[in-house]
Amino acid sequence: MSTENAVTRADLNRAFWRYFWSFQISWNYERMQALGFCYAIEPVLRRLNPDPADYSTALKRHLQFFNTSPFIGGPLVLGAAVAMEEAGAKSSAHSLKVALMGPLAGVGDTITFALYNSIIFTIGASWALQGSIFGPIFTAVMVLVPYFAVRRWQFVWAYQQGSKLAARLATGALTRLTEGATVLGLIVLGGFIPSIVKIVTTLTYRQQVDVQGTSTVQEIKVQEQLDAVLPFLLPVLVTAGTYLLIKKFRLKLVWIISIVAAIGLLLGWLGWFAPALPEVPK
Amino acid sequence: MLVAILLTLLSIACIYDALGPNLIFANRPLIGGTLAGLIVGQPVLGMAIGATLELTALGVYTYGGATIPDYQTGAIVGTALAASTTAPLSEQVALGLGVGLPAALLLAALDPIGRFLPAFWLHRADRYADEGNARGIALMHWTAFTPWAAVRAIPTFLAAWAASTGVVQKITQSIPEGFTTGMALAGSLLPAVGFGLLLTVMPLRQYWYLPILGYVLFAYLKVPLFGIALFGLAIAGMYMALRKREETADVH
């Protein structure tokens, strides 16, 4: 390959920024992120294919089905594909995309959405509910900075690794990261469930008690009895219930949300349960 | 009318951020609601509705292109309608949730349209690729966003416009007290759905003891959420270091 066809720094940056500002805006069921990927890598293809026929073939090659995590995966595959196109390994550029997109989609979605975002947004929303403007500001900053850095770094790193990328990914670092994130996520979930899911019962019952021979009727709060068994018993039970609905009965999410909302509305309306017990004036 | 147009633009900006740069994850109801609150001049209300909806949407993300409730548009619509009333904040939030949550669920029915239609733009791009026309491809890519934006912008505009006519104010006067307390409980129960969903995607069988750690920290030791997250980070770091040592030991 002649040197005048080498990818310039400007080409690389254009590819990255095109990915960054618009990767999924043309997402569709048919080929998902294909058009976004083709658009991002186009400046590189133009540089490498002075012949119009080659250029057209290259464009069509990158218009094939593609879908992966836009955060951990997208920039990685883009960087590596640029490097392989530059090395003239056209068919491996395509097979690399196919090989990496599935596994990276799974790892990427789990780390970014299920773990990192869930933690950040739970903390942010709970601060916001206390009336603190730092809630949304916290989430905005915690999203803006790390997600930009991780995407830029991945793209540059994958471009430098090129054909060695697949081998480097197999060393287990990615698996370790996923497992570490899972450990963090599960610990945090254990704390989030009792603090975010709020339900107490306002039900009471009357009981006859003998105090020094005289029998009196005492009102017993059911919630106090439950707290004696296990603190936050009801939130834990409700979460276990939704877990079972999703896992065992495989109901659609929209239905589960509707069911829980309807039950909450009903129980709250009846006044048997509430998010918290009313403050007792001292 | 100006407010309705600004809210419509916000709904477009939110979905653009989600598909494009993801600068601040504007498609999360916490952000969408807060921004809508700023537009209608009641930031505290927008933030409260957004945060309530956010907690009902925890862990609910678009995995692999699946349709989920359209929470951000729900937050914008809920904030717009609640802001047009003159009730106390707790009633406004209950109304915002009462409108925003069903709106989010119903709008999920429109989402597949937005995901299906750009395929026509894609086919046009195929032809431009044949011709080697990069400008045509760029144009198709950027304009394929239109269906995505339209399925959110149109309902938002209609709702915001309805809010400006004062219709909602009349409805709220007839809202029974039970609805307010009921929606408050529904809002505080819904996070359980997101947590249930997260538990199903994680290897709970293998690590069943880890959530107990977090539970004990909160329920018995009263550690705040941020403290639990830091504790989890430390344990995760230790775990990864141990795994690395194990793996390098295997090699030798």
Interface residues (C-beta under 8 A of the other chain):
Chain A: F20 W21 S22 F23 Q24 I25 S26 W27 N28 Y29 E30 R31 M32 A34 L35 G36 C38 Y39 E42 R46 P52 Y55 S56 L59 K60 L63 N67 P70 F71 A105 D109 T110 F113 A114 N117 S118 I119 F121 T122 I123 G124 A125 S126 A128 L129 G131 I133 G135 P136 T139 A140 V143 L144 Y147 G172 R176 L177 E179 G180 A181 T182 V183 L184 G185 L186 I187 V188 L189 G190 G191 F192 I193 P194 S195 I196 V197 K198 I199 P231 F232 P235 V236 V238 T239 A240 G241 T242 Y243 L244 L245 I246 K247 L253 V254 I256 I257 S258 V260 A261 A262 I263 G264 L265 L266 L267 G268 W269 L270 G271 F273 A274 P275
Chain B: Y16 A18 L19 G20 P21 N22 L23 I24 F25 R28 L30 I31 T34 P43 V44 M47 A48 G50 A51 T52 E54 L55 T56 L58 G59 V60 Y61 Y63 G64 G65 I68 P69 L101 L105 A108 P112 R115 F116 L117 P118 A119 W121 L122 A125 D126 A129 D130 E131 G132 A134 I137 A138 M140 H141 W142 A144 F145 W148 G178 F179 T181 G182 M183 A184 L185 A186 G187 S188 L189 L190 P191 A192 V193 G194 F195 G196 L197 L198 L199 T200 V201 M202 P203 L204 Y207 L210 P211 I212 L213 G214 Y215 V216 L217 F218 A219 Y220 V223 L225 F226 I228 A229 F231 G232 L233 I235 A236 G237 Y239 M240 R243 K244 E247
